[in-house]
Structure formats: structure tokens, C-alpha cells
Amino acid sequence: MVHFFNKRAETKTKDIPKEDYDELMKLFKRCDVNNDGKLSWEEVKAGFRRLQSRFPLYRTHRAFQMADENHDGFINVNDELDKLVTYALECYPGKIKLRLL
């Protein structure tokens, strides 16, 4: 049986450009507008809109599947943000600087 929405294999951090990783960390931390240390659905969607995603709703849905380990409906900035950034880097390899112009 084929599963189209399986979680992706985690990317090794050595394959990720450090400057792109840091840029996305800053971007998603800035999206935490109420400074509660958690990213809501709307805050993550706003981050993907800043990245000029053609499908921000889909990207947000997949991001929560990948990063929200405790399934509380939020992505914890301290614990789960790394997985969100890794997913975003998988979606846009080598294009982060161009998308943030």
C-alpha cells in the first residue's frame, strides 16, 4: 500500500547550509507575534507566506505533521522549531535568500 503523506526522512544537519538554517530560525521566531514561545497554525502559515510559498496552507499542514511531536496544536520554539526549519529547508533547498528578498 502506498502512503502519500508519510513523514519524510529527517535531513542530516551537516547537509544544511548554516546561514540558511539560521535565517529560517530567525524568520519563524519573528512569526511568534504574541511571544508565548509557541507557534500557532496562523503564525507558521505567516512564515510560509513570508517565504513566498505557493501553497502556504499545505506547507503549514505538513509542517505540523513533521514538527508537532506532542500534537498540542503548537510548535514549541525551544523544542520543535528545529524540525520545522528542517522541513522548510527540504521544501526550498538553496533558495532561502532569494525567497526573503
Salt bridges, closest charged atoms under 4 A:
ASP22 OD1 - LYS18 NZ 3.24
GLU23 OE1 - LYS97 NZ 3.61
GLU42 OE2 - LYS45 NZ 3.59
GLU69 OE2 - LYS83 NZ 3.15
GLU90 OE1 - ARG8 NH1 3.57
